[in-house]
Amino acid sequence: MNENVIITCAVTGAGDTVGKSEHVPVTPEQIADSAIAAARAGAAVVHIHVRDPDTGQGSRDVNLYRETVERIRASDVDVVLNLTAGMGGDLVIDDEDPLKPVEGTDLVNAYERLPHVEELDPDICTLDCGTLNFGEGNQIYVSTPDMLRKGARRIQELGVKPEMEIFDTGQLWFASKLVEEGLVDPPPLFQLCMDIPYGAPADPLHLQAMVNRLPEGAQWAAFALGRMQMPWVAQSVLLGGHVRVGLEDNLYLSKGVKATNEQLVTRAVDLIHNLGSRVATPDEAREILDLKSR
């Protein structure tokens, strides 16, 4: 059991959720304000995507990241910044001509996924550790071994901690190789992402099996989608890990009741306390994860 738990709040994500809840933040101001509220509620880490303010769709626009990060840093809250670097891996293929990418494709190389990380120097950025059939249809998330090695090496050069996003057991196998090859500095940080079609299902035995395969000395967190979000907080704490909540993964506080990020963090804080653990502060998170001084 983990007695000092880091809460990450995944504030907005890039999924098609804007029309499903009025609480999903879209503009840099909204995303920053929601991240600040989550930090005040107890999140030591905020995980940031940005969205096109006009369409609500996920974006890789460095200007949007810059404004969001500047607003958070200018606030009166202390929080660890975790910027996604997973955007730019989407490939949608045509049924008739599989070599022809179609609308929805946003596929760039390893370095082109990192310009906002290069400029803004966050504490953490994500590294999605494998290719995945992403839901129904013809969408694939592409992240090959060569891409991952190049990305990991560049993130290491920048002095940023990679949070290795693990969607299935084979991805954990490869991420552990990155650690073995010295491309990830200790302690390695893993995020075990459960219930994303079609990766690892939200099953306690799957989570236990993945935890059993983590390298020695690893730090890890886990999350699951929708109604499994809070049960996964408990699962993760009991197995010795940290937790992630937020509107990227779940829109509801209870059946029919739409949540804010602040409310989801507050619910996680209460659950962690009820389990007999405590919630880590941002400074404690920095020490636990051995983050570089900034």
Steps between C-alpha positions, in 0.01 A plus 500: 500500500622849417492728804592826319302528178559740211178613334523599134207685346464447124321826430352477150656241267442507125198275468158593362361603840440874465139454388434246774569725800504874551779453754763380248742794464588612148682834492842551661336714768242231578759222504732699726218598737383139523856380564545761774172397665607134487834588661326688778281195558803276549649403164880513518526456121289637215510323164441748219366468147385802302205542264423721205280773655284518188431129448571344839716236332839398636794707379880503485517883474798618706338841548206339679735303725701813571198701611367217714832436672569869556161542666562207734851613587380856564238379750543469875494118497794262505444204268712260295447548125455195281454580130377240256739412219266240356338720238616436144464122501159462338467305175160440342509277193265456207317169463562482126856635501673427834809694390292817470454693828160669531335773708597479865861405430757704692821302476843658555841372602636469854662844509197682360301379801726696736528872402283618792708287737820649358373855548306481825720262703233319703581270790351197321387413149331186378645231276235266354684171487356311206270477201135423574171436320324803644132417533273396217548578133835558332688722748841389620725674749853465361806492724769265371811379688728730297270798561493423871875469533551832320232670709631357828855609418390857422283523812797379704724766343246766599505386863125432501357193673316274251175353624481180299139438399429126496184380327579128487748245628723502191543873542616443857752247369643756257496788750701284737755458221529880477590496868750215450661688210555809717261719300288571808660631818413345837252476646298416188140621505223285350133587445292183461209600276211254532172455314599687181374298202688291406769484761498345847152467651413646839537175687677480838691189396635676190613792715669264747677320214630829359617618842684170541694570177619850595878548531646519847481850646229619260239757595159445347142613484192355335161613380187359338220667309152612593335341802817300569699816576448503876520122548835525321618760752444240770656217294810707433554611858454148636757364253754767591449753222394857438175613337354702215155654474351776286271584213731348240391159625160546664226765481284396794507533877214249530233366269352795311704758693768668292826577678763770501868419532499654846217270612673190365821589682308565821331159468842336451643682803215374717541145372875500562449630853229238565748231401737629767752664267592863453517721193845612386576870461664632182836518678461142620409395146818664371703308757325167437548530121847659526400790276765747392501844663346767279 
